[in-house]
Amino acid sequence: MPASPSTARAINDRLALTLLQQQGPLTAGQLKQLTGLSRPTVADLVERLTVSGLIAVVGESGEQRRGPNARLYGIVADRACLAAVDVRTESVSVLVSDLVGRVLAEGSVPVGPEAGKAPAGEAAAVEQAVELVERTAKEAGAVGGGRLHTVGIGAPGLIDPASGELRDTAGLPAWHRRLVAALQERFPEARVSVENETNLAALAEQQEGVARDRDTFVLLWLGHSCGAAVVLDGSLRRGASGGTGEIGFLPVPGTRALPSATDCAGGYHSLVGATAIAELAEEHGLEPAGSTDPESAAARLVGEAARLADEGAETSQGRREADGDRSAPRRGAGPYPIGGYRRVDATSHIGPADDRQPHPADSARFLDALADRIAVGVAAVVAILDPGCVVLGGEIGSAGGAALAARVEERLRRMSPLATEVRASALGGGAVLRGALLTARERAQDVLFAPRDR
């Protein structure tokens, strides 16, 4: 059954708006070429979208003669503003953008540990986060007149698929759950929603990051804790209860106990959480400096180890080539058996530990041991989902770069018959904000670009 004229117009309008979002300003001729629509149909939709205030002439194309055919049309970006909020256990970050995603203002504030200890502390943390959003929106000129149209929040924890709200999860600050209602109260005309932080990071990797060429992949988030997001056939999968990717609860070898329904200690989290990674680095003679935040400390340790390991591998390769020796093992092949978390005695190093500078060999051994740990959980995911690609995300996964990703991939080749490429995120911890912004933009455009007669 053919579409009615009104339905056909709505489809054509949304197609044109999507192209203008993806491609930037276009001429009517370019819209005709990209959409395959007739010239009169394109002329009608351009007029319709212009009259509705959704698009406007933003310039002229240098490839065209002056006149109507040279006009470049673009989305009216200042029609609405969007806010993205990244809520962590110890901090909140915000950015505000226009309708096409151009960032207008951003900011962040630390949240003290007292925030989760008493109702007064929780209320203070909520107010601190709300004030940050309000302050950033004012800086962007997005306060007043309903200009802050949509707010997207990324937070750790489970999202109830029925209500879209954060579930009461043990171990996470209670003020996280109160933030959505507080923002909705402060910005009553805005549409406020929350999504799991790892899911948002995966959406950012899918649209702007290293997974743009993949319809199916898994993002492994390595930060304060660990999590996973699953994208199958282009769609994010949340599961029956919203808990897809709660990999921190996965029982694994190498821990002292099993996780429980309320505590992931003893699960995969105990191997690859930030505190566990920092402890592993210390076992290998590497110590963090200048940070009390486990996530930042672990990311710096992994990043520095990756740099030193790469330098050491390049130096060793150069010496082997100079000596004509091609028999040494490839970079990334670890000296430890899979799943073996061998403690290295720091006293075996030459010189006092406090005075000793990290050595490339120490860094390589640390990365090998970390890759052993990461591969255990990734292998379980690969065996069930066969994603073909795993992205190491979060501050720690991104800090490890290609050096860590190559080591994990090499171990997967030995553990699984399923070919899996491992990539390091280029977005790192910023992926949550980007994902929240992309989600807010999509939701805002769904509303603003909807046909008037719907």
N, C-alpha and C positions, 0 to 999 in steps of 0.2 A: 504494500500500500504506500503510495507516494506521500511525502510529507506535505502538510498544509503550507500555504504561503507564509503564514506567521512563523511556523516552525522552521522553515527553510531560511527565513531572514535571521532568526535567532542563531541558527547553526553557522551561517555565513558571517554574521557579526562576531561571534566568538572566535571563529577561525582567524579572522583578520586581526582581532585584538591579541590573540595568542602569538601571531607572527610579529606584531609590533612589539610585544613584550620580549620575544626571543631575539629578534633581528635588530631592534631599534627602529628609528624613523625610516619610513618607506614612501615611495611615490605611488600614485594610483596604478601606474604601469607595472611597478614591481609587485604590488598586491595582486594584480591580475595574473602575472606570471606565476607567483607562488601558490595562489589559491586555485588556479585553473578556471576561475569564474569569468563570465563574459564582461566586456567593458561596461555595458549599461548596469549590470548587477553590481560591479565594483563601485561605479559612480553613485549608485543609490545607497550602498552601505556606508560609503565615506560621508555622504551628506547626512545620513541618519545618525551616525556616530558623532559627527561634528555638532549637530543640533542638540544631541543629548549631553554634550559636554565631556564626552569620554576621550575624544581625540581633537587635535588642533594642528594647524600648520606651524611647524617648528623651524622651517628653513626652506632652502631650495637645493635641488640636486645639481651638481656641477656637470653631470653628464647630459642634462636636458637643456633645451632652449628655455629661455624665460617664458613663463606663462603657466597656465593651469597644470600642464603635464609635468612641470618641474617642481611642484610643491611637494615638500616632504611632510608627511603626517606622522605624528607621534602621540603616545598616550599622555593625557594631561596628568603629569606626575604629582602635582600638588593638590589634586582633588582630595586626597586623604593621606594620612600618615600612619605608619605601622610601628609597633614596638616589639622587640625581641628581648626576652629575659632569660638569662642562664642562672639557675639557682643551684648553688653548691652548698655543702655542709658548712663551709667557713667563709663564703663570699657570695655576692650577687653582682652580675654584670648585665648591662642594658645597652642596647643601641636602638635608635629611632631612625626610620628611613621614610622616603616618599613612596608613592604607590608602585613605582617600578623597581624599588629596592636600593636606591641610591642613599647611602648612609648620611644622615644630617647631623647626628650627635651621638655620643656614647660615653659611658662612665661605668665605674665599678666601686664597690665598697666592701671592706672586710666585715664579717659577722663574727663576733666574739664567741668563745665556747660557752659563755653563760646563757646564750640564747635558748638552749634546749633544757635548762635546768629548772626553770620555774615559769609559771604563767606570765609573770612580769617580764622575764627575759624573752619569752616567746613573742609577747606583744611588742616589745621594743625592736626585735628583729624584723617583724612584719612591717612596722612603721618605718624602719630604716630602709627596707627594700622598696616600699611604696613611695617614700620620699625621693629615692634615687630615680625611679621611673618618672615621677612628676618633674623633678629637676631636669632630667635629660630631655623630656618632652618639651618643656618650656624653652630650653636652649635651642631645640629644633624648630620652635614656633608651632608646635603641634597641640597646644593647650587652648581650649575655647572653641566654640562653634562645632563641636563634634569632630574635629579634624583627626584626633587619635581614633582611628576607625577600628583597628584590630590589634590585640596584644597576644603574642604567642609566648608561652613559658615552657622552658625545658627544665625538668627536675628529675633526680633519681627516684626510683621506686616504681610501683605498679600503678597503672592507670586502669580504672574500672571501665571495661568496654561499654557497659550499659549507661553509666552516668557521665563518663568522661572525666571523672575526678580522681585525684590521688587517693589511693587506698591507705589505710592505717597500717604502715609497715614498721615492724620493730627495727630499731637501730637507726632510723631516720628522724631528723628533727620534726617535731609536731608543727612548728611554725610554717613549714613548707605547705602543709595542707590548708592553712588559713590564708595564705597569700592570695590565692585566686579570688576568694570572696572579698578580700580587702581591696584588691585592685578594681574589681567590678564596682565596689561601692564608691571608690574615689573617681573612677571614670565610668559613670553609668551609661553613657552612650556608646562605649566601646564594646567590642566582642572579645571576651577574654577566654582563652582555652589553655590547657596544659597537656604536655606530651612527655613521655619518657625521654630522658636526655640522649640515651644511646640511639634510640629510634630517630631522633632529630639529626644526630650526627651522620647516620646512615643516609638519610635523605639528602643531606648536604654533599656527602661523597658521591651519591648517585647523580646529582645535578651539576655539581661544580668541582668535584674532587677526582680522586684516582679511579673511581668506579663508573665513570661516565660511559664507558664502553661495555658495561656489564649489565645484563638484565637480572642475573642471579648472582648474589654474593652474600657474604657474612661479614659484618663489622665486629671486630673484637675490641671493645673499649678497655684501655689500660690506663687507669687513673688512680684516684684515691681507693676505689674498689675496681671490680671488673664487671663487664656486662657484654652482651652481644645483641646485635640487631640482625634480623633475617629479611632479606629481600629476595623473593622468588618470582620469576617471570615479570619483573618490573614493579611488583607490588610489595609493600611492607607488610609483614605478617606479625600480628600481635598475639595470636593464640586465644583459646576459649576464655581465659580469665585475664588476658592482658599481660601474661607473664612470659611470653616467648623471649628467650635470651637471658634469663636469670641464671647465667652460667656460674656465678659465684657459689651457688649451692650444689654444683656438680661434685659428687664424690670422686676423689682422685687418689692415686697412690702418692706417698710421700708426705702425707699429713698425719698428725697424731690422733685424730678422731674423725668422726663423721659429722657433717653439718646437721642442724636441726631445722624444723619448720620455721623457727624464729631467729635463727642465727646461722650465718654462712661460714662461721669459723669452723675449720676442719674441712671445708670444701675447697674448690678451685681458688677461691678468694685468698685462702691461706698460702697459696703458692705465688700468685701474681698480683696481689694487692700492693699498694705503694709501700706499706710498712714491711711486708715480706721481701720486696725487691731491695729496699734499703738494707735490710739485714743480710741478704744474700751478697750484696756488694761489699759489706763490711767483712764478711767471711773471706772474701777474696782480696782483702787489703785495701779496698776503696772506701773512702769515708766522705760523706757529704759535708759541705762547708757553707755557712751563712744562711741556713734556713731551718726553721722548726716545723714547716709544713711538709708532711711525709710525701705528698704528691709532687711538690716542686723539687724536693730533695732527690726523690727517685728519678724524676725526669732528667735532672742535671747529671746524676750519676750515669744513667743509661746513655745520654747524649755524649758525655765526655768519653765514656768507654767506647762508644761506636767510633768516635773520631780517632781515638788512640789506636783502636784495633785496626782501623783502615790504614792509618799511617804505618803501623807495624807490619801489616800484610804487604803494603806496597814496598816497604824497605826490604823485607825478606825476599819478595819476588824479584826485586832488582838485584839482590846479591846472588840469588839462585841463577838468574839469567846470566849474570857476569861470570859465574862459575860453571855455567853449562849444565846445571842440575835442574831437571824438569820433574823429578820424582816426588817432590813434596806434595802433601795433600792440598786440595783446593780450599780456598777461603770459605769459611762457613762450616767446614766439617769439624764437629766438636770432638774433643778427646774423651768425653764421658758417655757411658751407655745411656740410651733413652730412658728417661724416668729416674736416673741416678742423681740424687742431689747430694754430691759428695762435699763435705766440709773441707775447705782448704785452710791449713794452719798458717795464720798470718806470720808466725815467728819463723817460717821457713824462708821468708824474703831476706835479702841482704840489707843490713842497716836497720836502725830504729824505725818503727812504723810511723811515728809522728813526723820524722824528718824525710821519709822516703817519698819521692814523687811517683805517681802512678806509672806503671810500666805497661807498654803495649801488650805484653804477654799476659799480665794480670787482667787487663781489660778484655782481651780475647777470651780468657777462661771464664770471666764473669758473664760475658754475652753468651758463651756456649751453655753455661749452666742455666741462664735465664731462658734461652731458647728451648732447652730440654723441658723446662716447666711449662712454658707457653704451649709447646707442641702437644703435650698430654691432653689439654682441654680442646685444642683445635682439632686434634685427630678424632675425638669423640663427635664433634660437630660435623666434621667431614664425613664420617662413617654413616651418619643419619641423613644428612641433607645433600651431600655431594654438590656443594655450591660452585666449585671450580675456581673460586677466588675468595681469599680472606684478606681483609684490610685491617692492619694493626693501627688502631686509632687512639685518641686521647693524647694527653701530653707525653706519656711514657712511650706509647707505640710510635708516635711521630718522632720523638727524640731518638729512638733506636735506628730510624732510617733504614736504608738498604742493607746495612750490616746485620741488623737484627732480623729483618724480614728474610734475608737469604738463608740465615741459619735455621729459622723456623721452617722454611720451605724445604730445605735439605732433609730435615728430620721427618717431615711429613712424607717425603718420597720413600723413606725407609720404613715408615710405619703403616702406610696406606697404599692400596693399589689405585686409588682415585686421584688422578692428576689435579693438583691444586696449586694455583699461583698465590703467593703471599706478597702483598704490597704494603708499604708504609704510607700512612696518611700524610698528605701535604697540608691539611687543614688543622690537624692537631686538636687542641682543646677548643679552638675557635669554631669547630664544626657545629657545636651545639647552638651557638648564637646564629650561625648562618642557617642551620636547619629550622630554627624557630622563626627566623625572618622569612624564609622561603614558604613555610607553612602559613604564616600570617598573611603574606602577600597573596597566596593562592585563595585563602578564605575571603579576604577582602575583595579580590577581583570576582570571585563567584557571586558576591552580593552586588557589587557596583556594575558589573558587566551583564547582569541578568536582564532579560527583556522587560521593558516597562509594563507590558500587559500580562506578566506572569502572575 
